[in-house]
Amino acid sequence: MGAHEPDRVASYFTDDAIFQGLHPYGVGPGGVAEYYAAQPIGLTAAYTILETRRLAGDLVLGYSRVEFTFPDRPGVTVYLCVILRRTGEDWLIAHYQVSRLT
């Protein structure tokens, strides 16, 4: 865990994935890789799954709380909503949206 592999992370997203971290959104694996390439080395995440729903035979929604820990500054807690789409034998992320609730 904690490896800095933006292209590997991006490979888990669909070609048309909408990705919104805490910065402006991107579309597709290229936007995902760019976002993760800008994250600091040593960033880790701990996920707590709060809800899951099957939206259709090939779509699943997941909602979780994520605690990001940084090597050089205080951590951040966010809420993450993802929609995964079945593509052949794989499940890939088609939508990823982070919200910071205060």
C-alpha positions in Angstrom: 0.0 0.0 0.0 1.0 3.6 -0.4 2.7 3.0 -3.8 2.7 6.0 -6.1 1.4 4.4 -9.4 -1.0 6.9 -11.1 -1.3 4.8 -14.3 -2.1 1.7 -12.4 -4.9 3.5 -10.5 -6.2 5.0 -13.7 -6.5 1.5 -15.2 -9.4 0.8 -12.9 -11.5 3.5 -14.5 -13.7 3.3 -17.7 -12.6 5.3 -20.7 -15.4 7.8 -20.1 -15.2 7.9 -16.3 -16.1 11.2 -14.6 -13.6 11.8 -11.8 -13.9 14.5 -9.2 -11.4 14.5 -6.3 -11.1 17.7 -4.2 -9.9 19.6 -7.3 -11.6 20.2 -10.7 -12.9 17.2 -12.4 -11.4 15.1 -15.2 -12.8 12.6 -17.7 -11.2 9.2 -18.5 -8.1 7.4 -17.3 -5.9 10.3 -18.4 -7.6 12.7 -16.0 -7.4 10.2 -13.2 -3.6 9.5 -13.8 -2.9 13.3 -13.8 -4.8 13.8 -10.6 -3.0 11.0 -8.8 0.4 11.9 -10.2 0.0 15.3 -8.4 -0.6 13.6 -5.0 2.2 13.4 -2.5 4.3 10.2 -2.2 3.3 8.5 1.1 -0.4 9.4 0.9 -2.6 6.6 2.3 -6.3 6.1 2.5 -8.5 4.1 4.9 -12.0 3.3 3.7 -15.1 2.6 5.7 -18.0 1.4 3.4 -21.2 3.0 4.5 -23.7 1.9 1.8 -23.8 -0.2 -1.4 -26.6 -0.5 -3.9 -27.1 -2.5 -7.1 -28.5 0.0 -9.6 -28.8 -2.5 -12.5 -27.3 -5.8 -13.5 -24.1 -4.1 -14.6 -24.0 -1.1 -12.2 -23.2 -0.8 -8.5 -23.0 2.3 -6.3 -20.7 2.5 -3.3 -20.7 5.2 -0.6 -17.9 5.4 1.9 -16.0 7.5 4.4 -12.3 7.9 3.5 -9.6 9.1 5.8 -6.6 10.3 3.8 -3.3 10.5 5.7 -0.5 12.7 4.4 3.2 12.4 5.3 3.7 16.1 5.8 0.3 17.6 6.9 -2.9 16.9 8.8 -5.2 14.2 7.3 -8.5 14.8 5.6 -11.7 13.0 5.9 -14.0 12.9 2.9 -17.1 11.0 1.6 -16.7 9.1 -1.6 -19.4 8.0 -4.0 -18.5 5.6 -6.8 -20.4 3.9 -9.6 -18.8 0.8 -10.9 -19.8 -0.7 -14.3 -19.3 -4.3 -15.4 -17.3 -4.4 -18.6 -16.7 -8.0 -19.7 -15.2 -9.8 -16.7 -14.1 -6.6 -15.0 -15.8 -4.0 -12.8 -14.4 -0.5 -13.5 -15.1 2.8 -11.9 -17.4 4.9 -14.2 -18.0 7.8 -11.7 -15.9 8.9 -8.7 -17.0 11.9 -6.6 -15.5 13.1 -3.3 -17.3 15.5 -1.0 -15.9 17.1 2.2 -18.7 17.5 4.7 -18.1 19.8 7.7 
